[in-house]
Amino acid sequence: RFFQRGAAVLALIGVAQLFMALHMPDWSDSSTAANITAPSKDEQSASLLVGFHTSRRSETTIAPSLEKEEQSASQRRAALWVDLANDTDFCSALMGNGFKEEVAYCVSRSNKSGDSSLSCKFNSVTGASVCRASNLLVDLDRVNCSHGNEEISDVEGRDEAEEMPLYSKGAFRLKCESTGQVPDALKLPDHFSPMFSAIEYAREEDDISDFIGCQMWIEVPCFIVTRYEYCNLYHTMTDWYNIYQVRHMLGLGEEVVSVIFFDGHSKGALDAGWQHVMGQGVAVSFLMALPARHTCFRHAIFVPPGYRSAIAWTSMRYPHGQCRDTAQMRDFANHFLASFGLLEEAGRAAPLQRAPNDTVRVTFVMRKNYMAHPRTSRSADRQISNEEEAVSAVASVEGTRVQAVSFEHISTLQEQMAIIAHTDLLIGVHGAGLTFSLFLPPEATVLELIPPGWAEKVYFNYTTAWAGLYYRTFPIGHASLKHHVDPSRLREVVEQVLQEDGGIGVLKSDRIEWDGLTSNARPVCTSVS
């Protein structure tokens, strides 16, 4: 009797798994790519006016001699991103595809082609969820948000609350039946919670065109992003990593896609970076600039918030720091550098040919006042009171060439990235600018100047470890509203850093491959007082 009951339970589980396989959205890219259709001329004209792509990239012919190489690269990338991380590969789950727990919130009971679906996958390592919906309507008549993309000077003083969407019931509509699953606020935090509360499900007997009332269809996969602290390089980097991770996890790296900001933020200095992360042909637009009041999406992908990123501060805890020189981070960094044409200059396309007595390129980052967003006071904290004295102390170290920069006053991201690609030692007070450390040449070092009260903010200890770099900290003191750097002690520390491990920029023997997928794990993280 026991075995009979067991067999019955297994049979029920089998039936349930079969049902879910038939009705839940496919998390691979093959079905999505196959369903993208070519638009009519009218649709093409309409979509181009609003910055959307509604047709697939034209097929290209790969030369026979490159076929094997392309396949090998594709397989390596799949191993990095598409393949689900196993239970023992903690670092791949953190940086790659650790999204294992899947929940369906709405499924089609009739399995009709026009029906909708909604499901999410959760990564227990990062606390992030990525959600996918098919045949989704967004009703702008039930959304209250600023337009977005304005010049900062035109909206100076605007409250941030106006830039975050308020959704009424029915702002999102789906023709599918709710599974009864209650969204878990811990797994669907931040903007996911009000989004899910605003979803309205149609009945099976409703016609999707009548229920949804689509005025315009977006046929290509669309990544939906809600940004927090969008003008801060560190927080924007968490968004960039998230969307890169999700895009490749779903196997959509080579597909034509679109990005829509579901927020109403004004223009920012980092906006150009989205094209470099996603590709120059990818359309980026805003929620309130959708092509119609009732816009429908064949395939909508809800990207996790930056606060739930593999590289967010929430991931900076033990044992995440043990994931050193991760292959996924290197793939992301190499892609970003290549988009600026800086992969070779940063020494990532081939080993750096440098000797111990070569000049060490030092970049000293200075924090300056600037206006980042409508609410900023134009005043940056954690500035150095004796900048010239500190820079001169570093420049007096034999074998160094020092440049002092303020990224706030360098107009383009291209120029900023070029500086980083030619830096062996990056020095700066704790701040978002040190996030550029992710793109430093191999074997570079970051020397972080730590003001009083900031010793526990170990963000760049982790980022340098994940990027496979070397890291040091150096405490600095107060001087009124700014911070004083002891020049003689700073000089000693820089000399010490240059003497350790054979010198900065010297290729270590254990780095043997440069295809962006290998790993070594030797960054050093210490504090010098």
Kinemage of the C-alpha trace (Angstrom):
@kinemage 1
@onewidth
@group {chain A} dominant
@subgroup {mainchain}
@vectorlist {calphas} color= white
{ca arg a 1} P 0.000 0.000 0.000
{ca phe a 2} L 2.910 2.331 0.793
{ca phe a 3} L 4.518 1.733 -2.614
{ca gln a 4} L 1.179 2.184 -4.387
{ca arg a 5} L 0.724 5.569 -2.746
{ca gly a 6} L 4.313 6.503 -3.619
{ca ala a 7} L 3.767 5.578 -7.258
{ca ala a 8} L 0.582 7.658 -7.327
{ca val a 9} L 2.410 10.674 -5.924
{ca leu a 10} L 5.190 10.300 -8.486
{ca ala a 11} L 2.610 10.059 -11.248
{ca leu a 12} L 0.945 13.280 -10.077
{ca ile a 13} L 4.307 15.026 -9.950
{ca gly a 14} L 5.033 13.850 -13.479
{ca val a 15} L 1.712 15.203 -14.713
{ca ala a 16} L 2.362 18.545 -12.971
{ca gln a 17} L 5.835 18.812 -14.497
{ca leu a 18} L 4.430 18.034 -17.941
{ca phe a 19} L 1.753 20.703 -17.482
{ca met a 20} L 4.277 23.310 -16.396
{ca ala a 21} L 6.554 22.445 -19.305
{ca leu a 22} L 3.700 22.997 -21.725
{ca his a 23} L 2.368 26.219 -20.238
{ca met a 24} L 5.270 28.071 -18.647
{ca pro a 25} L 7.365 30.419 -20.807
{ca asp a 26} L 10.508 28.976 -22.344
{ca trp a 27} L 13.578 30.469 -20.649
{ca ser a 28} L 15.816 29.643 -23.593
{ca asp a 29} L 16.194 31.962 -26.559
{ca ser a 30} L 15.114 29.643 -29.367
{ca ser a 31} L 11.353 30.112 -29.099
{ca thr a 32} L 11.690 33.852 -28.616
{ca ala a 33} L 13.849 34.277 -31.684
{ca ala a 34} L 11.562 32.145 -33.806
{ca asn a 35} L 8.489 34.248 -32.985
{ca ile a 36} L 9.944 37.607 -34.023
{ca thr a 37} L 8.147 38.769 -37.155
{ca ala a 38} L 9.024 41.296 -39.815
{ca pro a 39} L 6.885 44.459 -39.544
{ca ser a 40} L 4.978 46.198 -42.277
{ca lys a 41} L 6.289 49.441 -43.777
{ca asp a 42} L 3.852 51.445 -41.657
{ca glu a 43} L 5.020 49.655 -38.513
{ca gln a 44} L 8.647 50.242 -39.454
{ca ser a 45} L 8.052 53.965 -39.891
{ca ala a 46} L 6.155 54.235 -36.616
{ca ser a 47} L 8.743 52.301 -34.625
{ca leu a 48} L 11.726 54.195 -36.037
{ca leu a 49} L 10.131 57.483 -35.025
{ca val a 50} L 10.067 56.422 -31.392
{ca gly a 51} L 13.420 54.638 -31.384
{ca phe a 52} L 12.340 51.006 -31.443
{ca his a 53} L 13.425 48.100 -33.587
{ca thr a 54} L 10.674 45.738 -34.672
{ca ser a 55} L 12.608 43.454 -37.008
{ca arg a 56} L 15.426 40.973 -36.546
{ca arg a 57} L 18.998 41.613 -37.517
{ca ser a 58} L 19.688 40.412 -41.058
{ca glu a 59} L 21.428 37.063 -41.205
{ca thr a 60} L 25.142 37.098 -41.983
{ca thr a 61} L 27.191 34.370 -43.572
{ca ile a 62} L 30.084 33.024 -41.529
{ca ala a 63} L 33.110 31.987 -43.541
{ca pro a 64} L 33.800 28.226 -43.256
{ca ser a 65} L 37.224 28.889 -41.735
{ca leu a 66} L 35.619 30.855 -38.894
{ca glu a 67} L 32.750 28.461 -38.255
{ca lys a 68} L 34.638 26.298 -35.765
{ca glu a 69} L 36.089 29.321 -33.977
{ca glu a 70} L 32.656 30.976 -33.726
{ca gln a 71} L 31.114 27.785 -32.418
{ca ser a 72} L 33.840 27.416 -29.819
{ca ala a 73} L 33.349 31.009 -28.610
{ca ser a 74} L 29.598 30.444 -28.507
{ca gln a 75} L 30.036 27.294 -26.458
{ca arg a 76} L 32.356 29.041 -24.015
{ca arg a 77} L 29.891 31.885 -23.577
{ca ala a 78} L 27.067 29.404 -23.009
{ca ala a 79} L 29.146 27.744 -20.306
{ca leu a 80} L 29.594 31.136 -18.660
{ca trp a 81} L 26.055 32.459 -18.795
{ca val a 82} L 23.405 30.104 -20.187
{ca asp a 83} L 24.330 26.915 -18.372
{ca leu a 84} L 22.813 26.728 -14.909
{ca ala a 85} L 25.457 26.826 -12.186
{ca asn a 86} L 25.777 23.581 -10.250
{ca asp a 87} L 25.330 23.443 -6.506
{ca thr a 88} L 29.076 23.427 -5.802
{ca asp a 89} L 30.007 26.314 -8.121
{ca phe a 90} L 29.157 29.196 -5.816
{ca cys a 91} L 30.980 31.853 -7.847
{ca ser a 92} L 29.227 30.943 -11.095
{ca ala a 93} L 25.899 31.182 -9.266
{ca leu a 94} L 26.881 34.627 -7.990
{ca met a 95} L 28.233 36.085 -11.218
{ca gly a 96} L 26.499 33.904 -13.808
{ca asn a 97} L 23.313 31.860 -13.976
{ca gly a 98} L 22.313 31.057 -10.434
{ca phe a 99} L 18.616 31.665 -11.113
{ca lys a 100} L 17.277 28.245 -10.129
{ca glu a 101} L 13.994 28.758 -8.274
{ca glu a 102} L 11.185 29.292 -10.780
{ca val a 103} L 7.631 30.403 -10.023
{ca ala a 104} L 4.788 30.780 -12.534
{ca tyr a 105} L 2.352 33.560 -11.654
{ca cys a 106} L 0.077 33.224 -14.632
{ca val a 107} L -0.319 30.497 -17.259
{ca ser a 108} L -2.570 29.844 -20.233
{ca arg a 109} L -5.138 27.108 -19.690
{ca ser a 110} L -6.017 26.864 -23.376
{ca asn a 111} L -2.451 27.113 -24.714
{ca lys a 112} L -3.538 29.500 -27.483
{ca ser a 113} L -0.787 31.381 -29.297
{ca gly a 114} L -2.170 34.783 -28.305
{ca asp a 115} L -2.373 34.013 -24.611
{ca ser a 116} L -0.029 35.551 -22.060
{ca ser a 117} L 2.324 34.152 -19.445
{ca leu a 118} L 4.342 35.447 -16.502
{ca ser a 119} L 7.048 33.699 -14.505
{ca cys a 120} L 10.094 34.624 -12.438
{ca lys a 121} L 13.365 32.961 -11.540
{ca phe a 122} L 15.123 33.659 -8.245
{ca asn a 123} L 18.835 33.578 -7.445
{ca ser a 124} L 19.266 32.734 -3.763
{ca val a 125} L 22.924 33.821 -3.834
{ca thr a 126} L 22.270 37.419 -4.946
{ca gly a 127} L 18.638 37.727 -3.822
{ca ala a 128} L 17.700 38.832 -7.359
{ca ser a 129} L 14.770 37.760 -9.527
{ca val a 130} L 14.383 38.060 -13.277
{ca cys a 131} L 10.839 37.910 -14.657
{ca arg a 132} L 9.515 37.273 -18.133
{ca ala a 133} L 6.095 38.027 -19.589
{ca ser a 134} L 4.639 37.267 -23.002
{ca asn a 135} L 1.864 39.259 -24.679
{ca leu a 136} L 1.935 41.991 -22.060
{ca leu a 137} L 0.077 45.294 -22.307
{ca val a 138} L 1.289 48.485 -20.633
{ca asp a 139} L -1.476 51.072 -20.219
{ca leu a 140} L 0.022 54.544 -19.834
{ca asp a 141} L -3.373 55.923 -18.798
{ca arg a 142} L -2.839 54.050 -15.524
{ca val a 143} L 0.750 55.188 -14.955
{ca asn a 144} L 1.804 58.457 -13.330
{ca cys a 145} L 5.421 59.424 -13.964
{ca ser a 146} L 7.535 62.291 -15.251
{ca his a 147} L 8.437 62.079 -18.927
{ca gly a 148} L 12.158 61.546 -18.410
{ca asn a 149} L 15.233 62.324 -20.500
{ca glu a 150} L 14.979 66.081 -19.912
{ca glu a 151} L 17.964 68.375 -19.544
{ca ile a 152} L 18.867 68.686 -15.861
{ca ser a 153} L 18.634 72.465 -16.008
{ca asp a 154} L 15.026 72.225 -17.219
{ca val a 155} L 13.875 70.185 -14.203
{ca glu a 156} L 16.229 71.413 -11.498
{ca gly a 157} L 14.757 70.832 -8.050
{ca arg a 158} L 12.254 68.187 -9.177
{ca asp a 159} L 11.380 65.695 -6.453
{ca glu a 160} L 12.717 62.213 -7.059
{ca ala a 161} L 9.291 60.734 -6.256
{ca glu a 162} L 7.993 62.292 -9.485
{ca glu a 163} L 10.569 60.272 -11.439
{ca met a 164} L 9.470 56.890 -10.067
{ca pro a 165} L 6.301 55.458 -11.685
{ca leu a 166} L 3.062 55.073 -9.751
{ca tyr a 167} L 1.010 52.207 -11.163
{ca ser a 168} L -2.757 51.840 -10.852
{ca lys a 169} L -4.524 48.501 -11.146
{ca gly a 170} L -4.552 47.470 -14.784
{ca ala a 171} L -1.361 49.307 -15.719
{ca phe a 172} L -0.176 45.843 -16.781
{ca arg a 173} L -2.610 43.420 -18.378
{ca leu a 174} L -2.178 39.764 -19.249
{ca lys a 175} L -4.523 37.258 -20.863
{ca cys a 176} L -3.827 34.283 -18.656
{ca glu a 177} L -5.066 32.723 -15.437
{ca ser a 178} L -3.373 33.502 -12.148
{ca thr a 179} L -1.779 30.467 -10.508
{ca gly a 180} L -2.606 31.867 -7.098
{ca gln a 181} L 1.041 32.354 -6.219
{ca val a 182} L 1.466 35.352 -3.935
{ca pro a 183} L 4.545 37.423 -4.854
{ca asp a 184} L 7.204 37.177 -2.164
{ca ala a 185} L 8.346 40.693 -1.255
{ca leu a 186} L 11.789 39.345 -0.332
{ca lys a 187} L 12.230 37.775 -3.766
{ca leu a 188} L 10.467 40.569 -5.676
{ca pro a 189} L 11.626 43.729 -3.859
{ca asp a 190} L 11.806 47.395 -4.769
{ca his a 191} L 9.810 48.295 -7.914
{ca phe a 192} L 8.730 44.693 -8.572
{ca ser a 193} L 6.204 44.851 -5.742
{ca pro a 194} L 4.066 47.772 -7.081
{ca met a 195} L 4.350 46.363 -10.596
{ca phe a 196} L 2.904 43.021 -9.580
{ca ser a 197} L 0.157 44.725 -7.598
{ca ala a 198} L -0.892 46.584 -10.760
{ca ile a 199} L -1.284 43.450 -12.917
{ca glu a 200} L -4.784 42.628 -14.148
{ca tyr a 201} L -5.490 39.168 -15.542
{ca ala a 202} L -8.046 38.501 -18.268
{ca arg a 203} L -10.480 35.625 -18.273
{ca glu a 204} L -9.914 32.800 -20.727
{ca glu a 205} L -13.033 33.664 -22.687
{ca asp a 206} L -11.911 37.264 -23.250
{ca asp a 207} L -10.473 38.068 -26.657
{ca ile a 208} L -6.928 39.345 -26.154
{ca ser a 209} L -7.357 42.212 -28.605
{ca asp a 210} L -10.560 43.355 -26.891
{ca phe a 211} L -9.230 42.893 -23.381
{ca ile a 212} L -5.822 44.393 -23.914
{ca gly a 213} L -6.673 46.871 -26.630
{ca cys a 214} L -3.211 46.980 -28.195
{ca gln a 215} L -2.495 50.035 -30.326
{ca met a 216} L 1.127 49.111 -31.046
{ca trp a 217} L 3.110 45.888 -30.718
{ca ile a 218} L 6.809 45.680 -29.864
{ca glu a 219} L 7.880 42.424 -31.454
{ca val a 220} L 11.505 42.153 -30.324
{ca pro a 221} L 12.515 41.125 -26.785
{ca cys a 222} L 12.403 44.193 -24.565
{ca phe a 223} L 14.395 44.652 -21.352
{ca ile a 224} L 12.525 46.672 -18.747
{ca val a 225} L 14.803 48.505 -16.310
{ca thr a 226} L 13.962 50.703 -13.334
{ca arg a 227} L 17.012 52.678 -12.227
{ca tyr a 228} L 17.930 53.871 -8.750
{ca glu a 229} L 20.728 56.419 -8.177
{ca tyr a 230} L 21.128 56.528 -11.947
{ca cys a 231} L 23.780 59.286 -11.975
{ca asn a 232} L 26.151 57.376 -9.681
{ca leu a 233} L 28.738 55.265 -11.534
{ca tyr a 234} L 28.767 52.493 -8.949
{ca his a 235} L 24.976 52.054 -8.877
{ca thr a 236} L 24.715 52.391 -12.660
{ca met a 237} L 27.357 49.682 -12.997
{ca thr a 238} L 25.109 47.328 -11.036
{ca asp a 239} L 22.368 47.979 -13.614
{ca trp a 240} L 24.788 47.456 -16.499
{ca tyr a 241} L 26.014 44.177 -15.072
{ca asn a 242} L 22.459 42.986 -14.402
{ca ile a 243} L 21.216 43.580 -17.931
{ca tyr a 244} L 24.364 42.076 -19.462
{ca gln a 245} L 24.034 39.033 -17.209
{ca val a 246} L 20.328 38.539 -17.958
{ca arg a 247} L 20.694 39.094 -21.703
{ca his a 248} L 23.387 36.437 -22.046
{ca met a 249} L 21.767 34.117 -19.528
{ca leu a 250} L 18.727 34.030 -21.820
{ca gly a 251} L 20.884 33.498 -24.896
{ca leu a 252} L 19.885 36.849 -26.427
{ca gly a 253} L 23.383 38.250 -26.875
{ca glu a 254} L 23.164 38.342 -30.661
{ca glu a 255} L 19.448 39.140 -30.994
{ca val a 256} L 17.948 42.524 -31.780
{ca val a 257} L 16.487 43.809 -28.515
{ca ser a 258} L 15.213 47.054 -26.999
{ca val a 259} L 15.645 48.674 -23.584
{ca ile a 260} L 12.997 50.773 -21.856
{ca phe a 261} L 13.607 52.715 -18.660
{ca phe a 262} L 10.533 52.382 -16.464
{ca asp a 263} L 11.416 55.610 -14.699
{ca gly a 264} L 11.328 59.329 -15.460
{ca his a 265} L 14.884 60.377 -14.674
{ca ser a 266} L 16.462 63.313 -16.475
{ca lys a 267} L 19.510 63.007 -18.680
{ca gly a 268} L 22.701 61.927 -16.954
{ca ala a 269} L 26.418 61.773 -17.644
{ca leu a 270} L 26.344 57.966 -17.832
{ca asp a 271} L 23.540 57.581 -20.374
{ca ala a 272} L 25.963 56.773 -23.218
{ca gly a 273} L 27.156 53.696 -21.344
{ca trp a 274} L 23.933 51.823 -22.066
{ca gln a 275} L 24.739 51.725 -25.778
{ca his a 276} L 28.175 50.328 -24.988
{ca val a 277} L 26.741 47.602 -22.768
{ca met a 278} L 23.931 46.641 -25.142
{ca gly a 279} L 25.402 47.540 -28.544
{ca gln a 280} L 25.127 50.616 -30.738
{ca gly a 281} L 22.124 49.243 -32.631
{ca val a 282} L 19.981 48.732 -29.539
{ca ala a 283} L 17.158 51.227 -29.048
{ca val a 284} L 16.912 52.776 -25.563
{ca ser a 285} L 13.782 54.719 -24.604
{ca phe a 286} L 11.554 55.713 -21.686
{ca leu a 287} L 8.246 54.422 -20.324
{ca met a 288} L 6.296 57.614 -20.980
{ca ala a 289} L 7.690 57.773 -24.533
{ca leu a 290} L 6.146 54.447 -25.563
{ca pro a 291} L 4.772 54.555 -29.125
{ca ala a 292} L 1.132 54.328 -27.984
{ca arg a 293} L -0.936 54.739 -24.836
{ca his a 294} L -1.663 51.002 -25.032
{ca thr a 295} L 1.605 49.349 -26.083
{ca cys a 296} L 1.965 45.560 -26.124
{ca phe a 297} L 5.100 43.462 -25.828
{ca arg a 298} L 5.546 40.003 -27.300
{ca his a 299} L 8.386 39.348 -24.918
{ca ala a 300} L 9.085 41.564 -21.875
{ca ile a 301} L 12.034 40.864 -19.576
{ca phe a 302} L 12.050 42.552 -16.175
{ca val a 303} L 15.669 43.103 -15.144
{ca pro a 304} L 16.467 42.874 -11.402
{ca pro a 305} L 17.007 46.186 -9.601
{ca gly a 306} L 20.605 47.296 -9.194
{ca tyr a 307} L 20.307 46.870 -5.441
{ca arg a 308} L 20.015 43.118 -6.108
{ca ser a 309} L 23.026 42.729 -8.376
{ca ala a 310} L 25.933 40.298 -8.228
{ca ile a 311} L 28.156 43.364 -7.737
{ca ala a 312} L 25.832 45.343 -5.447
{ca trp a 313} L 26.758 46.077 -1.848
{ca thr a 314} L 24.249 43.399 -0.788
{ca ser a 315} L 26.588 40.834 -2.374
{ca met a 316} L 29.639 42.163 -0.560
{ca arg a 317} L 29.791 39.697 2.280
{ca tyr a 318} L 31.511 36.441 3.087
{ca pro a 319} L 32.103 34.229 1.146
{ca his a 320} L 31.510 36.330 -1.975
{ca gly a 321} L 34.971 37.880 -1.707
{ca gln a 322} L 36.468 34.474 -2.427
{ca cys a 323} L 35.226 34.695 -6.011
{ca arg a 324} L 38.398 36.213 -7.413
{ca asp a 325} L 39.121 37.012 -11.043
{ca thr a 326} L 35.797 35.554 -12.141
{ca ala a 327} L 35.323 34.570 -15.762
{ca gln a 328} L 31.925 36.278 -15.971
{ca met a 329} L 33.299 39.584 -14.703
{ca arg a 330} L 36.151 39.378 -17.172
{ca asp a 331} L 33.731 38.696 -20.018
{ca phe a 332} L 31.653 41.735 -19.030
{ca ala a 333} L 34.702 43.988 -18.631
{ca asn a 334} L 36.257 42.851 -21.901
{ca his a 335} L 32.982 43.465 -23.737
{ca phe a 336} L 32.725 46.970 -22.304
{ca leu a 337} L 36.347 47.822 -23.125
{ca ala a 338} L 35.978 46.427 -26.653
{ca ser a 339} L 32.940 48.642 -27.249
{ca phe a 340} L 35.272 51.640 -26.790
{ca gly a 341} L 38.026 50.073 -28.883
{ca leu a 342} L 40.227 49.749 -25.785
{ca leu a 343} L 40.562 45.994 -25.301
{ca glu a 344} L 44.131 45.793 -26.594
{ca glu a 345} L 45.210 49.059 -24.985
{ca ala a 346} L 44.044 47.750 -21.615
{ca gly a 347} L 46.221 44.671 -22.085
{ca arg a 348} L 43.287 42.276 -22.139
{ca ala a 349} L 43.551 40.986 -25.715
{ca ala a 350} L 47.114 39.720 -25.128
{ca pro a 351} L 49.512 39.630 -22.172
{ca leu a 352} L 51.025 42.955 -21.208
{ca gln a 353} L 54.653 43.092 -22.293
{ca arg a 354} L 56.019 45.072 -19.375
{ca ala a 355} L 59.217 44.800 -17.404
{ca pro a 356} L 59.699 45.582 -13.671
{ca asn a 357} L 61.557 48.823 -14.490
{ca asp a 358} L 58.881 50.222 -16.835
{ca thr a 359} L 57.229 53.500 -15.905
{ca val a 360} L 54.182 52.941 -13.730
{ca arg a 361} L 51.158 54.889 -14.961
{ca val a 362} L 49.398 56.409 -11.933
{ca thr a 363} L 45.945 57.988 -12.079
{ca phe a 364} L 45.010 60.050 -9.014
{ca val a 365} L 41.229 60.607 -8.904
{ca met a 366} L 40.085 63.905 -7.421
{ca arg a 367} L 36.506 64.549 -6.322
{ca lys a 368} L 35.082 67.867 -7.558
{ca asn a 369} L 31.792 69.722 -7.312
{ca tyr a 370} L 29.346 69.177 -10.140
{ca met a 371} L 25.612 68.848 -10.804
{ca ala a 372} L 24.715 65.196 -11.297
{ca his a 373} L 20.907 65.305 -11.116
{ca pro a 374} L 18.062 67.752 -10.403
{ca arg a 375} L 18.427 67.410 -6.624
{ca thr a 376} L 22.186 67.724 -6.224
{ca ser a 377} L 23.719 70.575 -4.250
{ca arg a 378} L 26.647 70.772 -6.698
{ca ser a 379} L 28.942 69.991 -3.777
{ca ala a 380} L 30.889 66.738 -3.576
{ca asp a 381} L 32.007 65.465 -0.197
{ca arg a 382} L 35.198 63.562 0.661
{ca gln a 383} L 37.476 65.984 -1.204
{ca ile a 384} L 41.193 66.284 -0.418
{ca ser a 385} L 42.317 69.539 1.190
{ca asn a 386} L 45.965 69.304 0.006
{ca glu a 387} L 45.544 67.885 -3.483
{ca glu a 388} L 48.681 69.365 -5.060
{ca glu a 389} L 50.834 68.227 -2.162
{ca ala a 390} L 49.454 64.672 -2.370
{ca val a 391} L 49.937 64.440 -6.151
{ca ser a 392} L 53.483 65.794 -5.898
{ca ala a 393} L 54.320 63.190 -3.259
{ca val a 394} L 53.259 60.369 -5.577
{ca ala a 395} L 55.018 61.949 -8.570
{ca ser a 396} L 58.266 62.074 -6.577
{ca val a 397} L 58.341 58.264 -6.471
{ca glu a 398} L 60.918 57.060 -8.964
{ca gly a 399} L 59.487 55.271 -11.998
{ca thr a 400} L 56.007 56.808 -11.896
{ca arg a 401} L 54.105 59.056 -14.291
{ca val a 402} L 51.159 60.677 -12.499
{ca gln a 403} L 48.042 62.346 -13.842
{ca ala a 404} L 45.405 63.894 -11.579
{ca val a 405} L 41.896 63.666 -12.997
{ca ser a 406} L 38.360 64.608 -12.058
{ca phe a 407} L 35.974 62.303 -13.915
{ca glu a 408} L 33.142 64.752 -13.242
{ca his a 409} L 34.871 67.276 -15.508
{ca ile a 410} L 35.783 64.854 -18.326
{ca ser a 411} L 32.956 65.212 -20.780
{ca thr a 412} L 32.729 61.758 -22.377
{ca leu a 413} L 32.754 58.200 -21.114
{ca gln a 414} L 35.124 57.357 -23.993
{ca glu a 415} L 37.778 59.702 -22.539
{ca gln a 416} L 37.268 58.356 -19.025
{ca met a 417} L 37.625 54.744 -20.163
{ca ala a 418} L 40.764 55.603 -22.157
{ca ile a 419} L 42.370 56.941 -18.971
{ca ile a 420} L 41.509 53.758 -17.092
{ca ala a 421} L 42.851 51.547 -19.899
{ca his a 422} L 46.239 53.239 -19.475
{ca thr a 423} L 46.433 53.056 -15.662
{ca asp a 424} L 48.590 50.715 -13.603
{ca leu a 425} L 47.909 52.259 -10.189
{ca leu a 426} L 44.560 53.908 -9.441
{ca ile a 427} L 44.499 56.155 -6.363
{ca gly a 428} L 41.456 57.908 -4.982
{ca val a 429} L 39.293 58.699 -1.983
{ca his a 430} L 36.402 56.280 -1.456
{ca gly a 431} L 33.823 57.112 -4.101
{ca ala a 432} L 31.975 55.850 -7.147
{ca gly a 433} L 34.842 56.751 -9.498
{ca leu a 434} L 36.813 53.778 -8.178
{ca thr a 435} L 34.235 51.529 -9.834
{ca phe a 436} L 36.312 52.043 -12.978
{ca ser a 437} L 38.713 49.568 -11.358
{ca leu a 438} L 36.698 46.803 -13.033
{ca phe a 439} L 38.304 47.828 -16.349
{ca leu a 440} L 41.905 48.331 -15.297
{ca pro a 441} L 44.652 46.361 -17.060
{ca pro a 442} L 45.495 42.959 -15.558
{ca glu a 443} L 47.744 43.070 -12.480
{ca ala a 444} L 46.895 46.713 -11.777
{ca thr a 445} L 46.503 47.948 -8.208
{ca val a 446} L 43.904 50.136 -6.518
{ca leu a 447} L 44.974 52.272 -3.549
{ca glu a 448} L 41.845 53.540 -1.809
{ca leu a 449} L 42.138 56.522 0.526
{ca ile a 450} L 39.758 55.920 3.431
{ca pro a 451} L 38.350 58.905 5.388
{ca pro a 452} L 37.266 58.531 9.021
{ca gly a 453} L 33.995 56.613 9.295
{ca trp a 454} L 34.333 54.883 5.913
{ca ala a 455} L 36.521 51.920 6.835
{ca glu a 456} L 33.565 49.515 6.772
{ca lys a 457} L 32.593 50.461 3.201
{ca val a 458} L 34.582 47.679 1.583
{ca tyr a 459} L 32.983 47.912 -1.855
{ca phe a 460} L 36.208 48.194 -3.823
{ca asn a 461} L 37.892 45.444 -1.866
{ca tyr a 462} L 35.297 43.169 -3.478
{ca thr a 463} L 35.234 44.720 -6.955
{ca thr a 464} L 39.001 44.457 -7.284
{ca ala a 465} L 38.907 40.853 -6.080
{ca trp a 466} L 36.201 39.942 -8.620
{ca ala a 467} L 38.280 41.630 -11.343
{ca gly a 468} L 41.486 39.854 -10.264
{ca leu a 469} L 43.361 42.994 -9.212
{ca tyr a 470} L 45.450 44.084 -6.242
{ca tyr a 471} L 44.010 46.321 -3.535
{ca arg a 472} L 45.360 48.488 -0.713
{ca thr a 473} L 43.790 51.007 1.646
{ca phe a 474} L 45.354 54.112 3.169
{ca pro a 475} L 43.629 56.094 5.978
{ca ile a 476} L 43.371 59.873 5.659
{ca gly a 477} L 42.322 62.478 8.219
{ca his a 478} L 39.914 65.365 8.595
{ca ala a 479} L 40.697 68.965 7.711
{ca ser a 480} L 37.526 70.962 8.210
{ca leu a 481} L 35.045 69.817 5.528
{ca lys a 482} L 37.783 68.157 3.473
{ca his a 483} L 40.352 65.483 4.230
{ca his a 484} L 44.081 65.818 4.700
{ca val a 485} L 46.531 63.363 3.173
{ca asp a 486} L 49.918 62.844 4.819
{ca pro a 487} L 52.170 63.295 1.763
{ca ser a 488} L 55.304 61.661 3.174
{ca arg a 489} L 53.402 58.596 4.362
{ca leu a 490} L 51.540 58.368 1.031
{ca arg a 491} L 54.872 58.386 -0.803
{ca glu a 492} L 56.121 55.530 1.399
{ca val a 493} L 52.991 53.488 0.732
{ca val a 494} L 53.236 53.980 -3.045
{ca glu a 495} L 56.888 52.923 -2.953
{ca gln a 496} L 55.876 49.832 -0.974
{ca val a 497} L 53.129 48.956 -3.466
{ca leu a 498} L 55.527 49.282 -6.392
{ca gln a 499} L 58.044 46.960 -4.750
{ca glu a 500} L 55.618 44.181 -3.867
{ca asp a 501} L 55.133 41.099 -6.055
{ca gly a 502} L 57.808 42.219 -8.515
{ca gly a 503} L 56.194 45.539 -9.315
{ca ile a 504} L 52.922 46.738 -10.819
{ca gly a 505} L 52.047 45.607 -14.307
{ca val a 506} L 54.410 42.622 -14.347
{ca leu a 507} L 52.768 39.589 -15.889
{ca lys a 508} L 52.406 36.735 -13.400
{ca ser a 509} L 53.296 33.279 -14.630
{ca asp a 510} L 49.993 31.682 -13.647
{ca arg a 511} L 47.976 33.714 -16.185
{ca ile a 512} L 48.345 31.464 -19.204
{ca glu a 513} L 45.312 32.150 -21.396
{ca trp a 514} L 43.782 35.372 -22.648
{ca asp a 515} L 40.470 34.363 -24.187
{ca gly a 516} L 38.484 36.130 -21.484
{ca leu a 517} L 37.407 32.851 -19.917
{ca thr a 518} L 40.353 31.661 -17.829
{ca ser a 519} L 40.892 32.402 -14.169
{ca asn a 520} L 43.624 33.152 -11.701
{ca ala a 521} L 43.040 34.109 -8.100
{ca arg a 522} L 45.815 36.174 -6.615
{ca pro a 523} L 44.611 39.665 -5.709
{ca val a 524} L 45.938 40.915 -2.402
{ca cys a 525} L 43.727 42.937 -0.062
{ca thr a 526} L 45.526 44.617 2.824
{ca ser a 527} L 45.454 47.878 4.716
{ca val a 528} L 48.477 50.075 5.320
{ca ser a 529} L 48.370 52.735 7.982
